[in-house]
Amino acid sequence: MNVRRYIFAIGTVIAALYACSSDDDNGLELVPPRDRAEQQVNEDPIIQNYLKTHFYTLVTNDVNPDYSVVQFDTIAGDNSGQTPIWDSEFLETKTVTRDDVDYTLYILKFSGGVETELQPTFADSTFVTYRGELFYDNEDQDGDGIPDDADFDADGDGEADLIDEVARTDSDGDGIADDSDIDNNPTASDSDNDGIIDENDPVDNNNLNRKVFDSAVTPVWFDLVQVVPGFREATTGFKGASGFIENGDGTVSYNMDFGNFTVFIPSGLGYFGSAAPGGNIPLYSPLIFSIQLYTANESDHDNDGVPSYLEDIDGDRLVFDVDDDTDNDTRFNFLDTDDDGDGTLTIDEDLEPDTDLTVDRDNDGDPTNDIGDGDPTNDDTDGDGIPNYLDPDDTASRRNQN
């Protein structure tokens, strides 16, 4: 697979937790965010319904034809015999707990990657291509496979629906209202051949870019601490390719055994009630990401000798909350070069004799007299169970022991 190598860093936008809406002429009313537990209870059945009423196909990628884009469409019309995503042999689930709410990720695992490659943690850097899209704007109250916009009897009560107080008609009795039926509108288009004209078919997905809000066809580096939780937690279950060949023209050819998956993400592990970058994702929107993972690097964001994933002090798989700031200096440990604020840099609290006599750690010209084994987490001078770099009572520095 030929791809250009360049680094692209992304960050998520932390938006206000309150949205403003007009109240009256005197001002604005603050609308509080929805309850996360209630939103998940209401949203998960919608996601499941999508998986049960849609199927996927793999479509050649015009830019990088060596791997395929995952395309989704409804099971209807000519597609009535397709296998639902829900019944796919590749579908797996993963439970993720955030803010005391259990969320379910639904993951199509096409390839797990190569066993011998690094499996990224929640704080590592990953080299990926991806495609992000919205996936649920179809409302089908009676579950008959006809979206409400085109349904002669959307609520299934046996009576024609009223549009501007005028009853809808269905001349051929197929359930599709005449104003949405391709049979009655021969000059209109019906891209997916489900009998519903595109104008009134919210689930017509034959246009590959119709719901895409972001994508990268050329691999980019993603810092997993900066992406939405659903993207992060899904990616940590995969590994990269067995290798690549440099082509000499600025491109590389990756082996085709990379991690390859699609994840369906509830809004609670997406942007929830916050505004998303670009402003093209509605609030409380479930998301779909199709991701190819080529390689991963273990991150040490502050270069203090402690891998960033080990700077998650409270064990919640996040490195940017108040419980991960040992010295309360407003710098999270994974970005703090002196985690305990004792005046001795974390990297200098690595005290054991050096185990690698070929590396000159202190650059004094003699690699045999260095102190420290490269791991500050296993030094505990006073034996209290707290490593020196998190214990302000231990201030010894390897710089004073040469």
Stockholm file with secondary structure:
# STOCKHOLM 1.0

chainA/1-402         MNVRRYIFAIGTVIAALYACSSDDDNGLELVPPRDRAEQQVNEDPIIQNYLKTHFYTLVTNDVNPDYSVVQFDTIAGDNSGQTPIWDSEFLETKTVTRDDVDYTLYILKFSGGVETELQPTFADSTFVTYRGELFYDNEDQDGDGIPDDADFDADGDGEADLIDEVARTDSDGDGIADDSDIDNNPTASDSDNDGIIDENDPVDNNNLNRKVFDSAVTPVWFDLVQVVPGFREATTGFKGASGFIENGDGTVSYNMDFGNFTVFIPSGLGYFGSAAPGGNIPLYSPLIFSIQLYTANESDHDNDGVPSYLEDIDGDRLVFDVDDDTDNDTRFNFLDTDDDGDGTLTIDEDLEPDTDLTVDRDNDGDPTNDIGDGDPTNDDTDGDGIPNYLDPDDTASRRNQN
#=GR chainA/1-402 SS CEEECCCCCCCCCCCCSCEEEEEETTEEEEECCCCHHHHHHHHHHHHHHHHHHEEEEEEECSSSTTSEEEEEEESCGGGTTSCCGGGCTTEEEEEEEETTEEEEEEEEEEEECCTTSCCCCTTSEEEEEEEEEECCCCCCTTCSSSCGGGBTTTTCSSSCCEETTEECCCTTSSSBCGGGBGGGCTTSCCTTCSSBCGGGCTTCCCSTTSSEEEEEEEEEEEEGGGSCHHHHHHHTTCCCCSCEEECSSSEEEECSCCEEEEEEECGGGTTTTSCCGGGCSCTTCCEEEEEEEEEEECCCTTCSSSCGGGGCTTSSSCSSSGGGCTTCSSSCGGGCSSTTCSSSCGGGGCCSBCSCTTSCTTCSSCTTSCBCCSCGGGCCTTCSSSCGGGCTTCCCCGGGCC
#=GC SS_cons         CEEECCCCCCCCCCCCSCEEEEEETTEEEEECCCCHHHHHHHHHHHHHHHHHHEEEEEEECSSSTTSEEEEEEESCGGGTTSCCGGGCTTEEEEEEEETTEEEEEEEEEEEECCTTSCCCCTTSEEEEEEEEEECCCCCCTTCSSSCGGGBTTTTCSSSCCEETTEECCCTTSSSBCGGGBGGGCTTSCCTTCSSBCGGGCTTCCCSTTSSEEEEEEEEEEEEGGGSCHHHHHHHTTCCCCSCEEECSSSEEEECSCCEEEEEEECGGGTTTTSCCGGGCSCTTCCEEEEEEEEEEECCCTTCSSSCGGGGCTTSSSCSSSGGGCTTCSSSCGGGCSSTTCSSSCGGGGCCSBCSCTTSCTTCSSCTTSCBCCSCGGGCCTTCSSSCGGGCTTCCCCGGGCC
//
